[in-house]
Amino acid sequence: MTRVIGPDDEIEPAWVEAASLPEVSALARAGHTVVVTLPGDETEAIAAAAAYAWAGAAVFRTSHDVRRALDMTEALLGRRPPALTRRGLA
């Protein structure tokens, strides 16, 4: 489950901050709760949130609404059910 915090919120002592995808992957595989500070541009923040969530980050520090991107990524990874399902019959 992911968590989104504000840009000025303090990180908890048990969290580990990461700055790159390989670093996030390595720390998540080691069992750490990884926090990532997302970029200031909204489009970049949404894309980065999805990529970092896929790599294993669990806490995101941002001022943008990235919840939909994080929910979509968790659904793709099988951690939560999709918000909407449709059966495609063509």
C-alpha positions in Angstrom: 0.0 0.0 0.0 1.3 3.4 -0.9 1.2 6.6 1.1 1.4 10.2 -0.2 2.7 12.9 2.1 3.2 16.7 1.6 6.4 18.2 0.5 7.2 19.7 3.9 6.2 16.6 6.0 9.0 14.9 7.9 9.8 11.3 7.0 9.7 8.7 9.8 13.0 7.3 11.1 12.3 3.8 9.8 11.9 5.0 6.2 14.8 5.2 3.8 15.0 7.9 1.1 16.0 7.0 -2.4 16.7 9.1 -5.5 17.0 6.7 -8.4 15.1 3.7 -9.7 17.9 1.2 -9.1 18.3 2.5 -5.6 14.6 2.1 -5.0 14.6 -1.4 -6.3 17.5 -2.5 -4.2 16.2 -0.9 -1.0 12.7 -2.4 -1.5 14.1 -5.8 -2.2 16.0 -5.5 1.1 12.7 -4.9 2.9 13.0 -1.2 3.6 10.1 1.3 3.4 11.3 3.6 0.6 10.3 7.3 0.4 10.7 9.2 -2.8 10.5 13.0 -3.3 8.8 13.6 -6.7 9.7 16.5 -9.1 7.8 19.8 -9.1 6.2 19.5 -12.5 2.9 17.7 -12.3 3.3 15.6 -15.5 6.8 14.5 -14.4 5.5 13.8 -10.9 2.7 11.5 -12.1 5.1 9.6 -14.4 7.8 9.3 -11.8 5.2 8.1 -9.2 4.1 5.3 -11.4 7.7 4.2 -12.2 8.9 4.4 -8.6 5.8 2.5 -7.3 6.6 -0.2 -9.9 10.1 -0.3 -8.5 8.9 -0.8 -4.9 8.7 2.7 -3.3 5.9 2.9 -0.7 5.9 6.6 0.4 5.8 9.6 -2.0 6.5 13.2 -1.0 4.8 15.6 -3.4 2.4 18.5 -3.7 0.6 17.0 -6.7 -2.3 14.5 -6.9 -0.6 11.3 -7.9 -3.1 8.9 -6.2 -4.7 7.7 -9.5 -1.3 6.8 -11.0 -0.4 5.0 -7.8 -3.7 3.1 -7.6 -3.3 2.1 -11.3 0.2 0.8 -10.7 -0.9 -1.2 -7.6 -3.7 -2.7 -9.6 -1.3 -3.7 -12.4 1.0 -5.3 -9.8 -2.0 -7.2 -8.3 -1.8 -5.5 -4.9 -5.4 -4.2 -5.2 -8.4 -4.8 -7.3 -8.9 -2.5 -10.3 -11.3 0.4 -9.9 -13.3 -0.7 -13.0 -13.4 -3.9 -14.9 -14.9 -4.5 -18.3 -15.2 -7.7 -20.3 -14.1 -7.0 -23.8 -16.2 -8.8 -26.4 -15.4 -7.7 -29.9 
